């Protein structure tokens, strides 16, 4: 684990603490929430980037590539 200092508005701080259950929220709760939020945002940005990259290809071609990759991954190993 590593430590990270962030600065948020007082409004965001209050909203987060209300959301998590009150002013006496443990630091672990806030850390866990921020961890999930950051991971979610990274995933959403990655998905958007892939969608934009694949926009130049016909949908059918992308679906065939996905199906091929899934078939290869799911194939029994010898």
C-alpha positions in Angstrom: 0.0 0.0 0.0 1.0 3.6 -0.6 -0.3 6.8 0.8 -1.9 9.5 -1.3 -2.9 13.0 -0.3 -5.8 14.5 -2.1 -7.6 17.8 -1.9 -11.4 18.1 -2.4 -13.8 20.9 -1.8 -15.6 21.1 1.5 -18.9 20.3 -0.3 -17.4 17.0 -1.7 -15.9 16.1 1.7 -19.3 16.5 3.4 -21.1 14.6 0.7 -18.7 11.7 0.8 -18.9 11.5 4.6 -22.7 11.6 4.5 -22.7 9.0 1.8 -20.4 6.7 3.8 -22.4 7.1 7.0 -21.4 10.1 9.0 -18.7 12.4 10.1 -16.9 9.7 12.2 -16.1 7.6 9.1 -13.0 5.6 9.4 -10.1 6.4 7.1 -10.2 2.9 5.8 -13.8 3.5 4.5 -12.7 6.6 2.6 -9.6 4.8 1.3 -11.7 1.9 0.1 -14.2 4.2 -1.6 -11.5 6.2 -3.4 -9.8 3.0 -4.4 -13.0 1.7 -6.0 -13.8 5.0 -7.6 -10.3 5.3 -9.2 -10.4 1.8 -10.5 -13.9 2.3 -11.9 -12.8 5.6 -13.6 -9.7 3.9 -15.1 -11.9 1.0 -16.4 -14.4 3.5 -18.0 -11.7 5.5 -19.6 -10.1 2.3 -21.0 -13.4 1.1 -22.4 -14.0 4.5 -24.0 -10.6 4.5 -25.6 -11.1 1.0 -27.0 -14.5 2.0 -28.4 -13.0 5.0 -30.0 -10.1 3.0 -31.4 -12.5 0.3 -32.8 -15.0 2.9 -34.3 -13.1 2.7 -37.6 -13.9 -1.0 -38.0 -17.2 -2.5 -39.0 -19.1 -3.9 -36.0 -19.3 -7.3 -37.6 -15.5 -7.4 -38.0 -15.0 -6.5 -34.3 -17.5 -9.1 -33.2 -15.8 -11.8 -35.3 -12.4 -10.9 -33.7 -13.9 -11.0 -30.2 -15.5 -14.4 -30.9 -12.2 -15.8 -32.3 -10.3 -14.6 -29.2 -12.9 -16.1 -26.9 -12.8 -19.4 -28.7 -9.0 -19.5 -28.5 -9.1 -18.7 -24.7 -11.8 -21.2 -24.0 -10.2 -24.0 -26.1 -9.0 -27.0 -24.1 -5.3 -27.0 -23.6 -3.2 -30.1 -24.4 
